Amino acid sequence: MKQPRLHPEILTVLSNYSNRTELEDFLLDLLTPNEIVEIGNRWELIKLLVDGVPQRDIAKQLGISLGKISRGARELKYGHDGFKKALQFILTQSKTNPA
């Protein structure tokens, strides 16, 4: 199956937001409440996988299927390195701007 591509205009819009509130407003308009939850869960499961948390523990903690967790693990290992780059960005930000 051919890998779907993201809509180029959406990528342009997302990459040009410098105001966090405006970006949040756009995403709240674009995504359904379920999609927002799914994206949050996917991000959390990736962080837990990187931290070495067993998949079954992640499933219990987040209330998601092992299939979704396996997909996340596969993307971490064989994906486009997007998760790794995003996690590195977050780590760098937390070091330069501690809470």
Order of alpha helices (4+ residues) and beta strands (2+ residues): alpha-alpha-alpha-alpha-alpha-alpha
